[in-house]
Amino acid sequence: MSHTELSHPAETTLVSQSTGSDWLARYSSSLMGVFGTPQRVLVRGAGALVWDADGKEYLDLLGGIAVNALGHAHPFVTSVIASQLATLGHVSNFFTSPTQIALAEKLLAITKAPAGSKVFFANSGTEANEAAFKLARRNSEGPGAKSAKRTKIIALEGAFHGRTMGALALTAKEAYRAPFEPLPGGVVHIPFGDIEALRAAIDETTAAVFLEPIQGEAGVRPLSVEYLRAAREATTAAGALLILDEVQTGIGRTGKWLASEDAGIVPDAVTLAKGLGGGFPVGALVTFGEPTSSLLTAGQHGTTFGGNPVATAAALATLHAIESQGVLANVLAVGARLRAGLSDVGGVTEVRGEGLLVGFDVDADIAPAMVTAALDAGFIINSPGPRTIRLAPPLILTIEQAESFLDALPGIIKAAAALTAASQTAASLTAKDAQ
Ligand SMILES: Cc1ncc(COP(=O)(O)O)c(C=O)c1O
């Protein structure tokens, strides 16, 4: 049968007469409920804009949770993906491909990795962290012949490293962990940003310390440069690995390739994903220097899809566009404008973050209602906490687009306060009825 005889089955065509509520009814009877009810059914995107099934336009200030580095449907990335898929799409890791090798070299260059450094490709952030977890397990020998094995892995309170079992063991949130215990053992969580607590926790049984330079899921909480340096010093002294999870903060999100650059330290490993493929799933573990890079040996880890030609071509295209189109400078300029503007808005109590990873707190528990009010006003934002909003827009966001959100924000806050008050009144009436 010739391929030209194939036509799209009705189920896969993107253009449809169905409304958002038609789709959501079908969603709830066909998709597992782990994500709750999706906020909207999105059908199309261009740059920092997306449109829903009912034709409404939104400025996407979340970027698929810090993923769509170049926005939606970037013409260059799209054409590179299409032509790579039309040339060679998948080969397995029994084979390699030019794009895989070129991307590994590129990642070693942008992370300023020293000689002997290496890359392992995965398909997501959690998978990159699984690989890092196994790397940490291989750093098992203590300093002396008779010393205890290294079994301890240190992570921080508030940490989010993913949802698969190893990454989940590193993740701090009890609600995510408890239903799945027992998790892989040996992980301890220590207070966030407390250098003394870190020094006290690291000893000769420590295999690794995992840190996010800015905790994204916890509400955009940055670690200080001093903390990162102290972590480097203490892990080096104890022979433990310092592993930086830059899944959310890396690839230009903060206006630098890595958020940890300012600390001037060389970690033992960095994990990357999210923005790396410009929307195409790809993750990576970069190991720094020869000793760390040879901890995982042939057969000790693997993946079918990881590092396939399409994913690595997508990432190469994304990195090339970021580099050649002045995107990092844009991130710094628009991020600074956004943060300065946010500080002037009534009801905003604190603004955090770097580049285009921005968190801000409001003075009441209205953040979830702000997400709803923002959607009504045509903006996609996110609330990682009851008083916290996170923005992680495409890195190509313009000043004008950032300002359109700043202009709308007072109205969004007002609408959210009204929505919250109305739902509290409804809840107290229901409680009275039940008495
Ligand atoms: C810092 C960090 N690590 C790991 C992950 C997990 O990545 P993924 O959802 O691609 O598995 C995330 C996702 O939010 C993250 O923010």
The ligand as a Gaussian input file, in Angstrom:
#p B3LYP/6-31G(d) Opt

LIG

0 1
 C       13.766000      20.797000      38.982000
 C       12.978000      19.724000      38.313000
 N       13.494000      18.496000      38.223000
 C       12.841000      17.497000      37.616000
 C       11.584000      17.689000      37.073000
 C       10.869000      16.555000      36.420000
 O       10.869000      16.739000      35.044000
 P        9.831000      15.969000      34.112000
 O        8.473000      16.480000      34.463000
 O       10.281000      16.285000      32.714000
 O        9.958000      14.527000      34.411000
 C       11.000000      18.956000      37.154000
 C        9.650000      19.185000      36.612000
 O        8.946000      20.086000      36.989000
 C       11.712000      19.999000      37.785000
 O       11.206000      21.226000      37.897000

